[in-house]
Amino acid sequence: MIKTTAILTKFHLHLPPVFVLTVVLLIAPTIKATETSSTTRPLNQSQAAISGPEAVYPKGLLTGWGDNTFGQTTPPDGNDYIALSAGYYHNLALRADLSIAAWGRDNYNQVTDTPADANYIAVAAGRYHNLALRADGSLVSWGNDDYNQVSATPTGTGFIAADAGDYHSLAVRPDGAIVSWGRDDGSQVSDTPTDANYIAVSAGDGYSLALRSDGSIAAWGRESNNRLAGTPNNCDFVAVVAGGYHGLALHQDGTLAGWGADWYGQATVPDGNDFIAIDAGLNHCLALKSDGSVLGWGYNLFDQATVPEGSSFIAVAAGGYHSSAMYQCTLTADFTGDCDTDFADFAVFALAWMTDSDHIYWNPACDISVPPDGIINNTDLRALAKHWLAGTQQPYYESSRK
């Protein structure tokens, strides 16, 4: 049900996505089609699909905030994540080796039944079920199946985008046609558009949104609080996400549009034209800015809309009452990329000690003197010592080389 952010694409890859799966796509890859995070149009951070295992995309660490009743804001360690998606009380993340990590509530085995192989390019977390897109374009589902949202998953290959909603799911075929399955109490399945010009989809609570190739948005399902009727009719959108009872979209110019339920201000979007990715949770929203900072608004009882400070975020995902994000560490002397300057980094530094660019063990990352002088010596050692044991595993901890 909860989308994970859309960046300009929608497959939840992370940054530049093309709205494909409701998986978080990262900001670098070339996505295949559909709703999402941020390339041609933002991808829903949880629906992002990349062009393939050979794609180059940013890797990051995970963090979370808000309600942590089920450990949903306590992510796994690692610094090689490339995509992220938040469900109601759980999360999914895609690693650089194309395997999937899952954490949080597990009442329907939405965590423990996560596939163990490594052949995925996009992930999407719904309320209690999940969707993942393989490199060959086939779909895999697991978790709650009360409405056949898992067992009715279409077979075949070539899908270019998908999303998991409350109790239904959506996917986009290579020709741009949409297929849907699962609960249909609000006609969110039976009223699915029959034309074939869609590049991204987003499944909400009993309704759905889809992005057309011309930048317009289609909405269908159960009407509530004008979440269908209030859908903007512009043709300049690059990303769209369906929240619980509200919608959120990203214009090509980097501005935002919100509609539907506004009980907590979730449909009242912030000003600005530098947004590159979006996601809508149950009653709150997140938006990633071009400078790497994130804004949150809407329901905030668990501080899910109170975003940590910092400008190193690369992906965001809004869940039921929690938020998740990916970030990159910018600590000086963090040669291993784990957001800590410690003995592991010292080992890397020691290997490059007293080398220059002509030496077999030369490592330019260790040339941290200001300015860099082309040799690893005492100047660099002093810089390393200055930042020794610095690091808090948090995106707001940043250090500059001074």
C-alpha positions in Angstrom: 0.0 0.0 0.0 2.7 2.4 0.8 4.8 3.5 -2.1 8.3 4.1 -1.6 9.3 7.1 -3.3 9.3 8.2 -6.6 12.2 9.8 -8.1 11.7 10.5 -11.6 10.9 7.3 -12.7 9.0 5.1 -10.5 10.5 1.9 -10.1 11.8 2.7 -6.8 15.3 2.6 -7.8 16.2 5.7 -6.3 17.3 8.8 -8.0 16.6 9.1 -11.6 14.2 6.4 -12.1 11.5 6.2 -14.6 8.7 5.1 -12.5 8.7 1.5 -12.7 8.1 -0.7 -10.0 7.4 1.1 -6.8 10.7 0.1 -5.8 13.2 2.5 -4.9 15.4 3.1 -7.8 18.6 5.0 -7.3 19.3 8.2 -8.8 21.7 7.0 -11.3 20.3 4.1 -13.4 18.5 4.1 -16.5 15.2 2.7 -15.7 12.9 0.8 -17.7 9.6 2.3 -17.5 6.9 3.0 -15.1 6.3 5.1 -12.3 9.0 6.0 -10.0 11.8 7.7 -8.6 13.6 10.1 -10.8 14.9 10.1 -14.3 12.5 11.0 -16.9 10.2 11.2 -14.2 10.6 10.2 -10.6 10.4 6.8 -9.5 8.5 5.9 -6.6 11.2 5.1 -4.4 10.1 1.7 -3.9 9.5 0.9 -7.4 12.5 1.4 -9.3 13.9 -0.8 -12.0 17.3 -0.5 -13.5 18.4 -1.4 -17.0 20.3 -4.4 -15.8 23.0 -5.8 -13.6 25.6 -3.8 -15.6 24.0 -0.5 -14.7 26.0 2.0 -12.7 24.2 3.4 -9.7 25.0 4.9 -6.4 25.4 2.7 -3.3 24.4 3.7 0.1 23.7 2.9 3.8 20.3 2.6 5.3 18.6 4.6 8.1 15.1 5.0 9.4 13.0 7.1 11.8 9.5 7.1 13.2 7.6 4.2 14.7 9.9 1.3 15.5 7.5 -1.1 17.1 8.5 -4.0 14.8 12.1 -2.9 14.2 11.1 -1.2 10.9 13.4 1.7 11.5 16.4 -0.5 12.5 17.8 -1.5 9.1 20.5 -4.0 8.4 24.1 -3.0 8.2 25.9 -2.6 4.9 26.9 0.2 2.5 26.0 -1.5 -0.8 22.3 -0.8 -1.1 20.9 0.6 -4.3 17.1 0.7 -3.9 14.6 1.0 -1.1 10.9 0.4 -0.5 8.7 0.9 2.6 5.6 -1.1 3.4 3.1 -0.6 6.3 5.4 -1.9 9.0 8.3 -3.4 7.1 10.9 -2.5 4.4 12.7 -4.0 1.5 16.1 -2.9 0.1 18.0 -4.1 -3.0 21.7 -4.7 -2.7 24.3 -4.1 -5.4 24.6 -7.8 -6.0 20.9 -7.8 -6.8 19.8 -9.7 -3.7 17.0 -8.4 -1.4 17.1 -7.5 2.3 13.9 -7.3 4.4 13.2 -6.1 8.0 10.3 -5.1 10.2 7.0 -6.8 10.9 6.7 -10.4 9.8 3.1 -11.4 10.6 2.6 -12.8 7.1 6.1 -13.9 6.4 6.7 -10.8 4.3 10.2 -10.7 5.8 11.1 -14.3 6.3 9.9 -15.5 2.9 12.0 -13.0 1.1 13.7 -14.7 -1.9 17.3 -15.7 -1.2 18.6 -15.6 -4.7 20.3 -12.5 -6.3 18.6 -11.7 -9.6 16.4 -8.7 -8.9 16.4 -5.2 -10.2 13.5 -3.7 -8.3 11.4 -4.2 -5.2 8.1 -3.0 -3.9 6.7 -3.3 -0.4 2.9 -3.3 0.1 0.9 -3.4 3.3 1.7 -7.0 4.1 2.9 -8.4 0.8 5.8 -7.7 -1.5 6.7 -7.6 -5.2 10.1 -7.9 -6.8 11.1 -7.7 -10.4 13.8 -10.0 -11.8 16.4 -9.1 -14.4 14.4 -11.0 -17.0 11.3 -8.9 -16.3 9.4 -11.7 -14.4 7.6 -11.0 -11.1 7.9 -12.6 -7.7 5.5 -12.0 -4.8 5.3 -13.2 -1.2 3.6 -12.3 2.1 -0.2 -11.9 2.7 -2.4 -13.6 0.1 -5.9 -13.0 1.5 -7.0 -11.5 -1.8 -4.8 -13.5 -4.1 -2.4 -10.6 -4.3 0.4 -13.1 -4.2 -1.0 -16.3 -5.9 -2.5 -14.3 -8.8 0.8 -12.6 -9.7 1.0 -12.8 -13.5 3.6 -15.1 -15.1 5.9 -14.4 -18.0 8.8 -12.0 -18.5 9.3 -8.5 -19.8 7.5 -6.5 -17.2 9.0 -3.1 -16.9 7.3 -1.7 -13.8 5.3 -2.8 -10.8 3.9 -1.8 -7.4 2.4 -3.4 -4.3 -0.5 -1.6 -2.7 -2.7 -2.2 0.3 -4.1 -5.5 -0.9 -3.6 -5.3 -4.6 -0.7 -5.0 -7.1 0.0 -3.5 -10.5 2.5 -4.2 -13.2 3.3 -2.7 -16.6 3.9 -4.8 -19.6 6.5 -4.0 -22.3 3.8 -2.4 -24.5 2.8 -0.1 -21.7 -0.4 -1.9 -20.8 -1.3 -2.3 -17.1 -2.2 -5.6 -15.4 -3.7 -5.6 -11.9 -4.7 -8.3 -9.4 -5.8 -8.7 -5.8 -8.5 -7.1 -3.8 -11.2 -5.3 -5.9 -13.6 -3.8 -3.4 -13.2 -0.4 -4.9 -12.8 -1.5 -8.5 -9.1 -0.9 -8.1 -8.6 -4.0 -10.2 -11.6 -4.1 -12.5 -11.4 -0.5 -13.5 -7.8 -0.7 -14.6 -7.3 1.3 -17.8 -7.2 -0.8 -21.0 -5.0 1.5 -23.1 -1.2 0.9 -23.4 0.8 4.0 -22.9 1.9 3.8 -19.3 5.4 3.9 -17.9 4.8 3.8 -14.1 2.3 2.7 -11.6 1.5 3.2 -8.0 -0.9 1.2 -5.8 -2.5 2.9 -2.8 -5.3 1.9 -0.4 -8.1 0.7 -2.6 -7.1 2.9 -5.6 -4.2 3.3 -8.1 -2.3 6.0 -10.0 -0.4 5.6 -13.2 1.9 7.8 -15.2 1.4 8.0 -19.0 4.2 8.5 -21.5 2.9 12.0 -22.2 3.4 13.0 -18.5 -0.3 12.8 -17.6 -1.7 10.8 -14.7 -4.6 8.3 -14.6 -6.4 7.5 -11.4 -9.0 4.7 -10.6 -10.4 2.7 -7.8 -12.4 3.7 -4.7 -13.0 7.4 -4.5 -12.3 9.1 -1.1 -11.5 12.7 -0.3 -11.0 13.5 -4.0 -8.0 11.3 -4.3 -9.3 10.4 -7.8 -11.3 13.5 -8.8 -8.6 15.8 -7.5 -5.9 14.2 -9.7 -4.2 17.1 -11.6 -4.7 17.1 -15.4 -1.2 18.5 -16.3 1.0 16.6 -18.8 4.3 17.5 -17.3 4.8 14.9 -14.6 7.8 12.7 -14.2 6.7 10.8 -11.1 3.6 9.9 -9.2 2.9 8.1 -5.9 -0.3 7.0 -4.2 -0.4 7.4 -0.4 -3.1 6.1 1.9 -5.8 8.6 0.8 -3.8 11.2 -1.0 -1.6 11.5 -4.1 1.7 13.2 -4.7 3.4 13.9 -8.0 6.6 15.6 -9.3 6.5 18.1 -12.1 9.2 18.1 -14.7 10.4 21.5 -13.4 11.0 20.0 -9.9 7.9 21.4 -8.2 5.4 19.2 -6.4 1.6 18.6 -6.6 -0.6 17.1 -3.9 -4.3 16.2 -3.7 -6.8 14.1 -1.8 -7.1 13.8 2.0 -5.3 16.7 3.8 -6.2 15.9 7.4 -2.6 16.3 8.5 -1.4 18.6 5.7 -0.1 15.6 3.7 -1.6 17.0 0.5 -0.3 20.5 1.1 3.1 20.4 -0.6 6.1 22.5 0.2 7.3 25.2 -2.2 10.5 24.8 -4.2 11.6 23.6 -7.6 14.5 21.5 -6.7 12.9 18.2 -5.8 14.1 15.1 -7.6 12.3 12.2 -5.8 9.1 11.7 -3.8 7.2 9.1 -1.8 3.9 9.0 0.0 3.1 7.0 3.1 -0.2 6.4 4.8 -0.6 10.0 5.9 2.8 11.6 5.4 5.2 12.4 2.6 8.9 12.7 1.9 10.7 14.5 -0.9 14.3 14.4 -1.9 16.0 17.6 -3.0 18.8 18.0 -5.5 21.2 19.0 -2.7 20.7 15.7 -1.0 18.5 16.9 1.8 14.9 15.6 2.5 11.7 17.3 3.5 8.9 15.6 5.3 5.3 16.7 6.0 1.9 15.3 7.1 1.1 13.1 10.1 3.9 13.2 12.6 2.8 11.4 15.8 5.8 9.1 15.6 8.2 11.7 14.2 7.9 10.0 10.8 7.9 13.4 9.1 10.7 14.8 11.1 13.7 14.1 8.9 17.3 13.9 10.2 19.4 16.9 9.1 22.0 16.4 6.4 22.5 16.5 2.6 23.8 13.1 1.8 20.5 11.3 1.2 20.1 9.5 -2.1 16.7 7.8 -1.7 13.6 8.0 0.5 10.7 5.7 1.4 7.5 6.5 3.4 5.8 3.7 5.2 2.7 3.5 7.5 4.1 5.3 10.5 7.8 5.3 9.7 10.2 6.5 7.1 13.4 5.0 5.6 16.2 6.4 3.6 19.5 5.7 1.9 22.4 7.9 2.3 26.1 8.1 1.4 28.7 8.9 3.9 31.1 11.8 3.4 33.5 11.3 6.3 37.1 12.2 5.6 39.3 9.1 5.8 36.3 6.7 5.6 38.0 4.6 3.0 35.8 1.6 3.5 32.5 3.5 3.1 30.9 2.3 6.3 30.5 5.8 7.8 33.2 5.3 10.4 36.9 6.2 10.5 38.4 3.3 12.3 40.9 0.4 12.2 39.5 -0.9 8.9 40.2 2.4 7.3 43.7 2.6 8.9 44.5 -0.8 7.3 43.7 0.6 3.9 45.7 3.7 4.7 48.7 1.7 5.9 48.8 -0.2 2.6 49.2 3.0 0.7 51.7 4.6 3.2 54.5 6.5 1.5 53.4 5.7 -2.0 52.8 8.0 -5.0 50.9 7.5 -8.3 53.8 5.4 -9.7 53.6 2.8 -6.9 51.7 -0.4 -7.1 49.9 0.3 -3.8 49.0 3.9 -4.6 45.5 4.7 -3.5 44.3 8.2 -4.4 41.5 8.0 -1.9 44.1 8.1 0.8 45.6 11.4 -0.4 43.5 13.4 2.0 45.8 16.3 2.6 44.5 19.7 1.6 45.2 20.2 -1.2 46.1 16.7 -2.3 49.9 16.5 -3.0 50.2 13.2 -4.8 51.9 11.3 -2.0 50.6 9.5 1.1 52.7 10.8 3.9 52.6 12.5 7.3 50.3 15.3 6.1 47.7 12.6 5.2 48.3 10.8 8.5 47.5 14.0 10.4 44.3 14.4 8.5 43.4 10.8 9.3 44.2 11.3 13.0 42.0 14.4 13.1 39.0 12.4 12.1 40.0 9.2 13.9 37.0 7.3 15.3 34.6 9.9 13.9 31.4 8.5 12.5 28.0 7.9 13.9 26.4 5.8 11.2 24.0 8.6 10.6 23.4 10.6 7.4 23.6 14.0 9.2 27.1 13.3 10.3 29.3 15.0 7.7 32.9 16.1 7.8 34.9 18.3 5.5 38.6 18.3 4.9 39.8 21.3 6.8 
